[in-house]
């Protein structure tokens, strides 16, 4: 099945994850590029005013792909606005899709994300997976933005999520 990974990454965490999935699946990958530079402040404004940032059109002909893997951060319980902009622009081309994220990870968020994706695309995702940074922290650091926001994943950290990544990849094959 011809697969395209489409990702947005503000911190680099979801880029690292998307590139790892690309290696494992031997598929194409596309980064979502915004027309204006993103800052913490523009993230806040997008969330407050429900704005959709302007992005570049896809460099791939999406009609060539049967499966899409979407990867992006979660901001305030929602899919990051650049990915949302991409979805709004290209949703008619999505045949089968799944979503994966590296995020801070409050519990219960995956159902909310699944509902948001269903509303945006009008099709249920095959699978939704969160790799929660919170799960890596000792209890005194859990749910604290000052520790989670600057956290950057690497190959060693991905090993801590190996079971979740394998479940995600198996769900793609079902």
OpenMM code with the backbone's topology and positions (N, CA, C; nanometers):
from openmm import Vec3, app, unit

residues = "UNK UNK UNK UNK UNK UNK UNK UNK UNK UNK UNK UNK UNK UNK UNK UNK UNK UNK UNK UNK UNK UNK UNK UNK UNK UNK UNK UNK UNK UNK UNK UNK UNK UNK UNK UNK UNK UNK UNK UNK UNK UNK UNK UNK UNK UNK UNK UNK UNK UNK UNK UNK UNK UNK UNK UNK UNK UNK UNK UNK UNK UNK UNK UNK UNK UNK UNK UNK UNK UNK UNK UNK UNK UNK UNK UNK UNK UNK UNK UNK UNK UNK UNK UNK UNK UNK UNK UNK UNK UNK UNK UNK UNK UNK UNK UNK UNK UNK UNK UNK UNK UNK UNK UNK UNK UNK UNK UNK UNK UNK UNK UNK UNK UNK UNK UNK UNK UNK UNK UNK UNK UNK UNK UNK UNK UNK UNK UNK UNK UNK UNK UNK UNK UNK UNK UNK UNK UNK UNK UNK UNK UNK UNK UNK UNK UNK UNK UNK UNK UNK UNK UNK UNK UNK UNK UNK UNK UNK UNK UNK UNK UNK UNK UNK UNK UNK UNK UNK UNK UNK UNK UNK UNK UNK".split()
positions = [
    Vec3(0.0845, -0.1172, 0.0000),
    Vec3(0.0000, 0.0000, 0.0000),
    Vec3(0.0892, 0.1238, 0.0000),
    Vec3(0.0703, 0.2114, -0.0966),
    Vec3(0.1530, 0.3311, -0.1074),
    Vec3(0.1164, 0.4289, 0.0038),
    Vec3(0.2174, 0.4665, 0.0828),
    Vec3(0.1973, 0.5448, 0.2043),
    Vec3(0.2734, 0.6761, 0.1973),
    Vec3(0.2097, 0.7811, 0.2492),
    Vec3(0.2738, 0.9117, 0.2642),
    Vec3(0.2603, 0.9556, 0.4096),
    Vec3(0.3720, 0.9898, 0.4696),
    Vec3(0.3710, 1.0486, 0.6039),
    Vec3(0.3705, 1.1998, 0.5866),
    Vec3(0.2754, 1.2641, 0.6507),
    Vec3(0.2637, 1.4094, 0.6469),
    Vec3(0.2803, 1.4567, 0.7905),
    Vec3(0.3769, 1.5461, 0.8133),
    Vec3(0.4016, 1.5856, 0.9509),
    Vec3(0.4226, 1.7361, 0.9633),
    Vec3(0.3887, 1.7826, 1.0828),
    Vec3(0.4236, 1.9176, 1.1252),
    Vec3(0.4946, 1.9017, 1.2591),
    Vec3(0.6012, 1.9777, 1.2773),
    Vec3(0.6750, 1.9698, 1.4027),
    Vec3(0.7277, 2.1084, 1.4388),
    Vec3(0.6879, 2.1577, 1.5531),
    Vec3(0.7365, 2.2875, 1.6008),
    Vec3(0.8698, 2.2716, 1.6737),
    Vec3(0.8796, 2.1698, 1.7579),
    Vec3(0.9989, 2.1502, 1.8405),
    Vec3(1.1009, 2.0559, 1.7778),
    Vec3(1.0577, 1.9791, 1.6797),
    Vec3(1.1436, 1.8775, 1.6203),
    Vec3(1.1079, 1.7363, 1.6652),
    Vec3(1.0273, 1.7225, 1.7701),
    Vec3(0.9931, 1.5896, 1.8209),
    Vec3(0.9134, 1.5073, 1.7194),
    Vec3(0.8107, 1.5674, 1.6609),
    Vec3(0.7294, 1.4931, 1.5648),
    Vec3(0.8020, 1.4727, 1.4324),
    Vec3(0.8966, 1.5594, 1.4000),
    Vec3(0.9821, 1.5382, 1.2829),
    Vec3(1.0662, 1.4128, 1.3042),
    Vec3(1.1265, 1.4008, 1.4221),
    Vec3(1.2089, 1.2848, 1.4544),
    Vec3(1.1257, 1.1570, 1.4442),
    Vec3(1.0049, 1.1607, 1.4994),
    Vec3(0.9153, 1.0455, 1.4937),
    Vec3(0.8787, 1.0129, 1.3487),
    Vec3(0.8407, 1.1139, 1.2710),
    Vec3(0.8009, 1.0915, 1.1309),
    Vec3(0.9153, 1.0304, 1.0503),
    Vec3(1.0359, 1.0786, 1.0729),
    Vec3(1.1516, 1.0245, 1.0006),
    Vec3(1.1794, 0.8795, 1.0410),
    Vec3(1.1586, 0.8479, 1.1665),
    Vec3(1.1751, 0.7092, 1.2117),
    Vec3(1.0715, 0.6184, 1.1455),
    Vec3(0.9472, 0.6641, 1.1397),
    Vec3(0.8425, 0.5846, 1.0743),
    Vec3(0.8723, 0.5682, 0.9257),
    Vec3(0.9232, 0.6728, 0.8626),
    Vec3(0.9586, 0.6646, 0.7213),
    Vec3(1.0632, 0.5551, 0.6979),
    Vec3(1.1640, 0.5485, 0.7841),
    Vec3(1.2667, 0.4446, 0.7713),
    Vec3(1.2057, 0.3053, 0.7834),
    Vec3(1.1168, 0.2895, 0.8792),
    Vec3(1.0584, 0.1573, 0.9042),
    Vec3(0.9625, 0.1152, 0.7935),
    Vec3(0.8920, 0.2121, 0.7367),
    Vec3(0.7916, 0.1801, 0.6352),
    Vec3(0.8430, 0.1958, 0.4922),
    Vec3(0.9596, 0.2575, 0.4774),
    Vec3(1.0170, 0.2840, 0.3458),
    Vec3(0.9132, 0.3516, 0.2551),
    Vec3(0.8686, 0.4682, 0.2991),
    Vec3(0.7640, 0.5403, 0.2262),
    Vec3(0.8040, 0.6862, 0.2072),
    Vec3(0.7188, 0.7604, 0.1386),
    Vec3(0.7424, 0.9032, 0.1180),
    Vec3(0.7053, 0.9815, 0.2427),
    Vec3(0.7614, 1.1018, 0.2514),
    Vec3(0.7368, 1.1877, 0.3675),
    Vec3(0.7277, 1.3325, 0.3209),
    Vec3(0.6389, 1.4078, 0.3842),
    Vec3(0.6252, 1.5493, 0.3529),
    Vec3(0.6109, 1.6301, 0.4807),
    Vec3(0.6906, 1.7348, 0.4888),
    Vec3(0.6819, 1.8296, 0.5987),
    Vec3(0.5815, 1.9381, 0.5605),
    Vec3(0.4973, 1.9762, 0.6544),
    Vec3(0.4059, 2.0885, 0.6323),
    Vec3(0.4843, 2.2166, 0.6556),
    Vec3(0.4841, 2.3011, 0.5560),
    Vec3(0.5579, 2.4269, 0.5627),
    Vec3(0.4606, 2.5437, 0.5701),
    Vec3(0.4829, 2.6284, 0.6696),
    Vec3(0.3999, 2.7480, 0.6852),
    Vec3(0.4596, 2.8632, 0.6055),
    Vec3(0.3736, 2.9553, 0.5656),
    Vec3(0.4194, 3.0709, 0.4889),
    Vec3(0.4818, 3.1778, 0.5783),
    Vec3(0.4466, 3.1766, 0.7074),
    Vec3(0.5057, 3.2701, 0.8035),
    Vec3(0.5703, 3.1925, 0.9161),
    Vec3(0.6738, 3.2511, 0.9744),
    Vec3(0.7460, 3.1872, 1.0844),
    Vec3(0.6550, 3.1704, 1.2066),
    Vec3(0.6611, 3.0538, 1.2648),
    Vec3(0.5802, 3.0208, 1.3829),
    Vec3(0.6569, 3.0559, 1.5090),
    Vec3(0.5852, 3.1108, 1.6090),
    Vec3(0.6421, 3.1394, 1.7407),
    Vec3(0.5465, 3.0860, 1.8469),
    Vec3(0.5912, 3.0862, 1.9702),
    Vec3(0.5012, 3.0480, 2.0801),
    Vec3(0.3794, 3.1397, 2.0837),
    Vec3(0.4015, 3.2662, 2.0530),
    Vec3(0.2922, 3.3647, 2.0550),
    Vec3(0.1900, 3.3357, 1.9451),
    Vec3(0.2360, 3.2987, 1.8243),
    Vec3(0.1395, 3.2690, 1.7178),
    Vec3(0.0614, 3.1412, 1.7478),
    Vec3(0.1234, 3.0490, 1.8181),
    Vec3(0.0495, 2.9294, 1.8615),
    Vec3(-0.0648, 2.9728, 1.9524),
    Vec3(-0.0341, 3.0578, 2.0484),
    Vec3(-0.1361, 3.1070, 2.1413),
    Vec3(-0.2481, 3.1799, 2.0672),
    Vec3(-0.2121, 3.2664, 1.9742),
    Vec3(-0.3147, 3.3394, 1.8981),
    Vec3(-0.4017, 3.2445, 1.8161),
    Vec3(-0.3398, 3.1449, 1.7543),
    Vec3(-0.4182, 3.0468, 1.6780),
    Vec3(-0.5192, 2.9766, 1.7680),
    Vec3(-0.4767, 2.9413, 1.8875),
    Vec3(-0.5660, 2.8710, 1.9794),
    Vec3(-0.6785, 2.9617, 2.0302),
    Vec3(-0.6439, 3.0836, 2.0651),
    Vec3(-0.7445, 3.1770, 2.1181),
    Vec3(-0.8489, 3.2124, 2.0124),
    Vec3(-0.8016, 3.2430, 1.8918),
    Vec3(-0.8913, 3.2923, 1.7870),
    Vec3(-0.9302, 3.1857, 1.6847),
    Vec3(-0.8942, 3.0603, 1.7122),
    Vec3(-0.9270, 2.9493, 1.6237),
    Vec3(-0.8824, 2.9768, 1.4797),
    Vec3(-0.7593, 3.0289, 1.4662),
    Vec3(-0.7057, 3.0641, 1.3351),
    Vec3(-0.6427, 2.9425, 1.2682),
    Vec3(-0.6447, 2.9445, 1.1387),
    Vec3(-0.5754, 2.8427, 1.0587),
    Vec3(-0.4630, 2.9115, 0.9831),
    Vec3(-0.3395, 2.8728, 1.0097),
    Vec3(-0.2278, 2.9381, 0.9403),
    Vec3(-0.2231, 2.8997, 0.7928),
    Vec3(-0.1643, 2.9862, 0.7149),
    Vec3(-0.1451, 2.9585, 0.5722),
    Vec3(-0.0237, 2.8680, 0.5564),
    Vec3(-0.0393, 2.7692, 0.4716),
    Vec3(0.0664, 2.6714, 0.4478),
    Vec3(0.0883, 2.6548, 0.2973),
    Vec3(0.2002, 2.5934, 0.2631),
    Vec3(0.2280, 2.5630, 0.1227),
    Vec3(0.1476, 2.4414, 0.0786),
    Vec3(0.1125, 2.4402, -0.0469),
    Vec3(0.0419, 2.3264, -0.1063),
    Vec3(0.1347, 2.2044, -0.1077),
    Vec3(0.0761, 2.0889, -0.1039),
    Vec3(0.1523, 1.9638, -0.1033),
    Vec3(0.2410, 1.9534, -0.2264),
    Vec3(0.3608, 1.9026, -0.2059),
    Vec3(0.4531, 1.8802, -0.3178),
    Vec3(0.4257, 1.7459, -0.3855),
    Vec3(0.3417, 1.6634, -0.3251),
    Vec3(0.3073, 1.5323, -0.3795),
    Vec3(0.1654, 1.5346, -0.4357),
    Vec3(0.1408, 1.4491, -0.5349),
    Vec3(0.0062, 1.4271, -0.5842),
    Vec3(-0.0586, 1.3260, -0.4894),
    Vec3(-0.1425, 1.3733, -0.4007),
    Vec3(-0.1973, 1.2879, -0.2954),
    Vec3(-0.2882, 1.1778, -0.3487),
    Vec3(-0.3367, 1.1936, -0.4696),
    Vec3(-0.4224, 1.0901, -0.5280),
    Vec3(-0.3464, 0.9602, -0.5547),
    Vec3(-0.2143, 0.9670, -0.5527),
    Vec3(-0.1311, 0.8478, -0.5756),
    Vec3(-0.1201, 0.7576, -0.4527),
    Vec3(-0.1649, 0.8051, -0.3374),
    Vec3(-0.1442, 0.7331, -0.2112),
    Vec3(-0.2737, 0.6722, -0.1601),
    Vec3(-0.2605, 0.5506, -0.1065),
    Vec3(-0.3767, 0.4836, -0.0462),
    Vec3(-0.3837, 0.5078, 0.1046),
    Vec3(-0.2675, 0.5337, 0.1652),
    Vec3(-0.2625, 0.5471, 0.3117),
    Vec3(-0.1807, 0.6701, 0.3490),
    Vec3(-0.2313, 0.7406, 0.4509),
    Vec3(-0.1639, 0.8593, 0.5023),
    Vec3(-0.1414, 0.8424, 0.6517),
    Vec3(-0.0227, 0.8824, 0.6949),
    Vec3(0.0073, 0.8877, 0.8374),
    Vec3(0.0301, 1.0342, 0.8700),
    Vec3(-0.0508, 1.0859, 0.9591),
    Vec3(-0.0413, 1.2251, 1.0013),
    Vec3(0.0294, 1.2296, 1.1356),
    Vec3(0.1254, 1.3212, 1.1484),
    Vec3(0.1989, 1.3360, 1.2747),
    Vec3(0.2121, 1.4842, 1.3048),
    Vec3(0.1796, 1.5196, 1.4261),
    Vec3(0.1939, 1.6598, 1.4683),
    Vec3(0.1800, 1.6668, 1.6195),
    Vec3(0.2190, 1.7807, 1.6763),
    Vec3(0.1945, 1.7983, 1.8191),
    Vec3(0.0452, 1.8189, 1.8471),
    Vec3(0.0129, 1.8108, 1.9734),
    Vec3(-0.1212, 1.8422, 2.0219),
    Vec3(-0.1076, 1.9720, 2.1010),
    Vec3(-0.1874, 2.0703, 2.0640),
    Vec3(-0.1845, 2.1995, 2.1336),
    Vec3(-0.3188, 2.2212, 2.2011),
    Vec3(-0.3156, 2.2273, 2.3312),
    Vec3(-0.4366, 2.2516, 2.4097),
    Vec3(-0.5478, 2.1520, 2.3753),
    Vec3(-0.5101, 2.0267, 2.3622),
    Vec3(-0.6079, 1.9215, 2.3367),
    Vec3(-0.6550, 1.9109, 2.1929),
    Vec3(-0.5886, 1.9810, 2.1001),
    Vec3(-0.6287, 1.9780, 1.9591),
    Vec3(-0.5077, 1.9532, 1.8699),
    Vec3(-0.5359, 1.9049, 1.7496),
    Vec3(-0.4318, 1.8870, 1.6500),
    Vec3(-0.3690, 2.0232, 1.6213),
    Vec3(-0.2373, 2.0287, 1.6099),
    Vec3(-0.1677, 2.1541, 1.5817),
    Vec3(-0.2285, 2.2211, 1.4584),
    Vec3(-0.2432, 2.3526, 1.4649),
    Vec3(-0.3140, 2.4264, 1.3596),
    Vec3(-0.2519, 2.4121, 1.2197),
    Vec3(-0.1190, 2.4011, 1.2032),
    Vec3(-0.0689, 2.3807, 1.0665),
    Vec3(-0.1175, 2.2481, 1.0048),
    Vec3(-0.1254, 2.1421, 1.0849),
    Vec3(-0.1789, 2.0166, 1.0324),
    Vec3(-0.3270, 2.0326, 1.0027),
    Vec3(-0.3976, 2.1018, 1.0879),
    Vec3(-0.5407, 2.1255, 1.0625),
    Vec3(-0.5599, 2.1988, 0.9296),
    Vec3(-0.4744, 2.2988, 0.9024),
    Vec3(-0.4816, 2.3699, 0.7736),
    Vec3(-0.4588, 2.2746, 0.6575),
    Vec3(-0.3614, 2.1850, 0.6716),
    Vec3(-0.3333, 2.0873, 0.5661),
    Vec3(-0.4536, 1.9965, 0.5449),
    Vec3(-0.5111, 1.9497, 0.6531),
    Vec3(-0.6283, 1.8622, 0.6437),
    Vec3(-0.7421, 1.9335, 0.5715),
    Vec3(-0.7687, 2.0578, 0.6088),
    Vec3(-0.8769, 2.1333, 0.5445),
    Vec3(-0.8529, 2.1480, 0.3945),
    Vec3(-0.7280, 2.1615, 0.3549),
    Vec3(-0.6922, 2.1797, 0.2149),
    Vec3(-0.7001, 2.0482, 0.1363),
    Vec3(-0.6660, 1.9359, 0.1998),
    Vec3(-0.6461, 1.8103, 0.1264),
    Vec3(-0.7356, 1.6944, 0.1696),
    Vec3(-0.8297, 1.7158, 0.2582),
    Vec3(-0.9062, 1.6048, 0.3168),
    Vec3(-0.9775, 1.5166, 0.2145),
    Vec3(-1.0143, 1.5715, 0.1019),
    Vec3(-1.0842, 1.4915, 0.0012),
    Vec3(-0.9934, 1.3864, -0.0610),
    Vec3(-0.8636, 1.4008, -0.0451),
    Vec3(-0.7676, 1.3047, -0.1002),
    Vec3(-0.7329, 1.1915, -0.0040),
    Vec3(-0.7782, 1.1996, 0.1208),
    Vec3(-0.7441, 1.0977, 0.2198),
    Vec3(-0.8345, 0.9757, 0.2011),
    Vec3(-0.7716, 0.8629, 0.1719),
    Vec3(-0.8473, 0.7382, 0.1621),
    Vec3(-0.8480, 0.6715, 0.2995),
    Vec3(-0.7312, 0.6281, 0.3422),
    Vec3(-0.7141, 0.5702, 0.4758),
    Vec3(-0.6090, 0.6540, 0.5470),
    Vec3(-0.6329, 0.6839, 0.6727),
    Vec3(-0.5337, 0.7641, 0.7451),
    Vec3(-0.5275, 0.7223, 0.8915),
    Vec3(-0.4117, 0.7520, 0.9496),
    Vec3(-0.3872, 0.7297, 1.0913),
    Vec3(-0.3155, 0.8528, 1.1453),
    Vec3(-0.3151, 0.8651, 1.2758),
    Vec3(-0.2527, 0.9810, 1.3399),
    Vec3(-0.1637, 0.9329, 1.4535),
    Vec3(-0.0451, 0.9941, 1.4629),
    Vec3(0.0470, 0.9647, 1.5729),
    Vec3(0.1107, 1.0950, 1.6182),
    Vec3(0.1398, 1.1044, 1.7460),
    Vec3(0.1961, 1.2272, 1.8001),
    Vec3(0.2924, 1.1992, 1.9144),
    Vec3(0.3922, 1.2848, 1.9255),
    Vec3(0.4708, 1.2966, 2.0473),
    Vec3(0.4135, 1.4196, 2.1158),
    Vec3(0.3622, 1.4023, 2.2366),
    Vec3(0.2958, 1.5137, 2.3043),
    Vec3(0.3173, 1.5029, 2.4551),
    Vec3(0.2739, 1.6039, 2.5259),
    Vec3(0.2845, 1.6018, 2.6722),
    Vec3(0.1993, 1.4880, 2.7265),
    Vec3(0.0780, 1.4764, 2.6771),
    Vec3(0.0000, 1.3573, 2.6997),
    Vec3(-0.0877, 1.3475, 2.8215),
    Vec3(-0.1773, 1.4427, 2.8443),
    Vec3(-0.2746, 1.4163, 2.9505),
    Vec3(-0.3615, 1.2966, 2.9129),
    Vec3(-0.4012, 1.2194, 3.0112),
    Vec3(-0.4827, 1.1005, 2.9857),
    Vec3(-0.6175, 1.1399, 2.9262),
    Vec3(-0.6704, 1.0526, 2.8401),
    Vec3(-0.8011, 1.0734, 2.7801),
    Vec3(-0.8016, 1.1620, 2.6567),
    Vec3(-0.6877, 1.2099, 2.6174),
    Vec3(-0.6795, 1.3022, 2.5051),
    Vec3(-0.7002, 1.2329, 2.3697),
    Vec3(-0.6665, 1.1045, 2.3610),
    Vec3(-0.6743, 1.0355, 2.2321),
    Vec3(-0.8162, 1.0294, 2.1777),
    Vec3(-0.9158, 1.0118, 2.2625),
    Vec3(-1.0565, 1.0122, 2.2171),
    Vec3(-1.0931, 1.1490, 2.1607),
    Vec3(-1.0488, 1.2532, 2.2275),
    Vec3(-1.0756, 1.3896, 2.1818),
    Vec3(-1.0116, 1.4146, 2.0449),
    Vec3(-0.8909, 1.3672, 2.0271),
    Vec3(-0.8207, 1.3830, 1.8994),
    Vec3(-0.8914, 1.3027, 1.7906),
    Vec3(-0.9317, 1.1809, 1.8231),
    Vec3(-1.0033, 1.0986, 1.7249),
    Vec3(-1.1324, 1.1677, 1.6803),
    Vec3(-1.2052, 1.2251, 1.7746),
    Vec3(-1.3288, 1.2974, 1.7415),
    Vec3(-1.3003, 1.4192, 1.6536),
    Vec3(-1.1931, 1.4928, 1.6853),
    Vec3(-1.1575, 1.6097, 1.6045),
    Vec3(-1.1222, 1.5678, 1.4617),
    Vec3(-1.0432, 1.4620, 1.4473),
    Vec3(-1.0056, 1.4146, 1.3139),
    Vec3(-1.1278, 1.3677, 1.2352),
    Vec3(-1.2176, 1.2982, 1.2997),
    Vec3(-1.3409, 1.2526, 1.2349),
    Vec3(-1.4220, 1.3725, 1.1853),
    Vec3(-1.4306, 1.4746, 1.2666),
    Vec3(-1.5048, 1.5951, 1.2275),
    Vec3(-1.4360, 1.6661, 1.1099),
    Vec3(-1.3038, 1.6764, 1.1135),
    Vec3(-1.2307, 1.7464, 1.0078),
    Vec3(-1.2323, 1.6715, 0.8749),
    Vec3(-1.2148, 1.5399, 0.8786),
    Vec3(-1.1960, 1.4609, 0.7567),
    Vec3(-1.3238, 1.3885, 0.7145),
    Vec3(-1.4161, 1.3755, 0.8062),
    Vec3(-1.5413, 1.3047, 0.7791),
    Vec3(-1.5202, 1.1553, 0.7556),
    Vec3(-1.4066, 1.1055, 0.8039),
    Vec3(-1.3759, 0.9625, 0.8015),
    Vec3(-1.3031, 0.9310, 0.9309),
    Vec3(-1.3326, 0.8149, 0.9856),
    Vec3(-1.2670, 0.7728, 1.1089),
    Vec3(-1.1226, 0.7330, 1.0794),
    Vec3(-1.0277, 0.7752, 1.1645),
    Vec3(-0.8900, 0.7302, 1.1446),
    Vec3(-0.8779, 0.5811, 1.1730),
    Vec3(-0.7847, 0.5170, 1.1038),
    Vec3(-0.7607, 0.3740, 1.1278),
    Vec3(-0.7097, 0.3543, 1.2701),
    Vec3(-0.6181, 0.4407, 1.3124),
    Vec3(-0.5666, 0.4336, 1.4486),
    Vec3(-0.5142, 0.5710, 1.4904),
    Vec3(-0.5160, 0.5945, 1.6196),
    Vec3(-0.4603, 0.7158, 1.6796),
    Vec3(-0.3689, 0.6715, 1.7927),
    Vec3(-0.2472, 0.7263, 1.7941),
    Vec3(-0.1500, 0.6877, 1.8970),
    Vec3(-0.0815, 0.8122, 1.9519),
    Vec3(-0.0736, 0.8177, 2.0847),
    Vec3(0.0013, 0.9233, 2.1529),
    Vec3(0.1249, 0.8625, 2.2173),
    Vec3(0.2395, 0.9230, 2.1920),
    Vec3(0.3609, 0.8888, 2.2641),
    Vec3(0.3772, 1.0007, 2.3663),
    Vec3(0.3440, 0.9713, 2.4902),
    Vec3(0.3313, 1.0745, 2.5930),
    Vec3(0.4623, 1.0968, 2.6685),
    Vec3(0.5165, 1.2147, 2.6506),
    Vec3(0.6390, 1.2539, 2.7202),
    Vec3(0.6200, 1.2433, 2.8710),
    Vec3(0.5015, 1.2743, 2.9185),
    Vec3(0.4704, 1.2660, 3.0617),
    Vec3(0.5047, 1.1285, 3.1194),
    Vec3(0.4881, 1.0243, 3.0378),
    Vec3(0.5156, 0.8882, 3.0842),
    Vec3(0.6631, 0.8651, 3.1141),
    Vec3(0.7485, 0.9521, 3.0623),
    Vec3(0.8929, 0.9365, 3.0823),
    Vec3(0.9436, 1.0093, 3.2069),
    Vec3(0.8618, 1.0943, 3.2631),
    Vec3(0.9049, 1.1796, 3.3744),
    Vec3(0.8780, 1.1145, 3.5097),
    Vec3(0.9635, 1.1463, 3.6082),
    Vec3(0.9308, 1.1057, 3.7455),
    Vec3(0.8076, 1.1836, 3.7923),
    Vec3(0.7398, 1.1350, 3.8933),
    Vec3(0.6116, 1.1929, 3.9357),
    Vec3(0.6189, 1.3422, 3.9657),
    Vec3(0.7299, 1.3900, 4.0211),
    Vec3(0.7383, 1.5332, 4.0552),
    Vec3(0.7483, 1.6236, 3.9313),
    Vec3(0.7730, 1.5657, 3.8145),
    Vec3(0.7829, 1.6457, 3.6912),
    Vec3(0.6640, 1.6275, 3.5973),
    Vec3(0.5780, 1.5312, 3.6266),
    Vec3(0.4622, 1.5054, 3.5405),
    Vec3(0.3682, 1.6256, 3.5382),
    Vec3(0.3092, 1.6485, 3.4190),
    Vec3(0.2095, 1.7539, 3.3994),
    Vec3(0.2615, 1.8932, 3.4300),
    Vec3(0.3905, 1.9129, 3.4124),
    Vec3(0.4498, 2.0453, 3.4341),
    Vec3(0.5101, 2.0931, 3.3025),
    Vec3(0.4517, 2.1984, 3.2506),
    Vec3(0.4916, 2.2532, 3.1201),
    Vec3(0.6398, 2.2862, 3.1169),
    Vec3(0.6945, 2.3365, 3.2244),
    Vec3(0.8354, 2.3793, 3.2235),
    Vec3(0.9319, 2.2644, 3.1965),
    Vec3(0.8891, 2.1411, 3.2228),
    Vec3(0.9734, 2.0254, 3.1923),
    Vec3(0.9390, 1.9664, 3.0545),
    Vec3(0.8122, 1.9674, 3.0212),
    Vec3(0.7677, 1.9025, 2.8984),
    Vec3(0.7984, 1.9827, 2.7731),
    Vec3(0.7775, 2.1128, 2.7771),
    Vec3(0.7944, 2.1955, 2.6573),
    Vec3(0.9358, 2.1895, 2.5990),
    Vec3(1.0410, 2.2004, 2.6803),
    Vec3(1.1751, 2.1962, 2.6209),
    Vec3(1.2273, 2.0547, 2.5920),
    Vec3(1.1519, 1.9519, 2.6287),
    Vec3(1.1980, 1.8137, 2.6136),
    Vec3(1.2108, 1.7759, 2.4663),
    Vec3(1.3224, 1.7158, 2.4301),
    Vec3(1.3469, 1.6732, 2.2923),
    Vec3(1.3752, 1.5237, 2.2894),
    Vec3(1.3081, 1.4566, 2.1968),
    Vec3(1.3286, 1.3124, 2.1858),
    Vec3(1.4510, 1.2830, 2.0997),
    Vec3(1.5010, 1.1615, 2.1164),
    Vec3(1.6137, 1.1117, 2.0382),
    Vec3(1.5923, 0.9610, 2.0228),
    Vec3(1.6881, 0.8929, 1.9662),
    Vec3(1.6746, 0.7498, 1.9413),
    Vec3(1.6540, 0.6709, 2.0704),
    Vec3(1.7227, 0.7091, 2.1763),
    Vec3(1.7080, 0.6411, 2.3058),
    Vec3(1.5661, 0.6565, 2.3592),
    Vec3(1.5110, 0.7760, 2.3462),
    Vec3(1.3741, 0.8007, 2.3926),
    Vec3(1.2751, 0.7186, 2.3099),
    Vec3(1.2980, 0.7104, 2.1785),
    Vec3(1.2078, 0.6296, 2.0957),
    Vec3(1.2059, 0.4842, 2.1399),
    Vec3(1.3179, 0.4344, 2.1911),
    Vec3(1.3206, 0.2974, 2.2424),
    Vec3(1.2226, 0.2800, 2.3586),
    Vec3(1.2048, 0.3847, 2.4380),
    Vec3(1.1092, 0.3781, 2.5488),
    Vec3(0.9654, 0.3648, 2.4971),
    Vec3(0.9430, 0.4079, 2.3732),
    Vec3(0.8100, 0.4008, 2.3119),
    Vec3(0.7986, 0.2868, 2.2109),
    Vec3(0.8926, 0.1954, 2.2115),
    Vec3(0.8959, 0.0909, 2.1088),
    Vec3(0.7680, 0.0084, 2.1051),
    Vec3(0.7130, -0.0254, 2.2191),
    Vec3(0.5897, -0.1063, 2.2220),
    Vec3(0.4752, -0.0296, 2.1562),
    Vec3(0.4603, 0.0992, 2.1892),
    Vec3(0.3543, 0.1811, 2.1301),
    Vec3(0.3728, 0.1962, 1.9796),
    Vec3(0.4971, 0.2178, 1.9365),
    Vec3(0.5247, 0.2321, 1.7931),
    Vec3(0.4926, 0.1021, 1.7202),
    Vec3(0.5294, -0.0100, 1.7778),
    Vec3(0.4982, -0.1398, 1.7160),
    Vec3(0.3474, -0.1619, 1.7074),
    Vec3(0.2727, -0.1254, 1.8126),
    Vec3(0.1264, -0.1369, 1.8080),
    Vec3(0.0692, -0.0499, 1.6968),
    Vec3(0.1230, 0.0713, 1.6831),
    Vec3(0.0781, 0.1618, 1.5773),
    Vec3(0.1033, 0.0987, 1.4403),
    Vec3(0.2234, 0.0480, 1.4178),
    Vec3(0.2567, -0.0128, 1.2890),
    Vec3(0.1732, -0.1381, 1.2615),
    Vec3(0.1456, -0.2172, 1.3642),
    Vec3(0.0603, -0.3354, 1.3459),
    Vec3(-0.0822, -0.2947, 1.3105),
    Vec3(-0.1320, -0.1884, 1.3748),
    Vec3(-0.2679, -0.1413, 1.3455),
    Vec3(-0.2793, -0.0941, 1.2000),
    Vec3(-0.1727, -0.0422, 1.1444),
    Vec3(-0.1745, -0.0006, 1.0039),
    Vec3(-0.1959, -0.1190, 0.9111),
    Vec3(-0.1491, -0.2375, 0.9508),
    Vec3(-0.1555, -0.3557, 0.8661),
    Vec3(-0.2885, -0.4297, 0.8776),
    Vec3(-0.3642, -0.4003, 0.9809),
    Vec3(-0.4910, -0.4737, 1.0034),
    Vec3(-0.5983, -0.4332, 0.9049),
] * unit.nanometer
topology = app.Topology()
chain = topology.addChain("A")
for resn in residues:
    res = topology.addResidue(resn, chain)
    for name in ("N", "CA", "C"):
        topology.addAtom(name, app.Element.getBySymbol(name[0]), res)
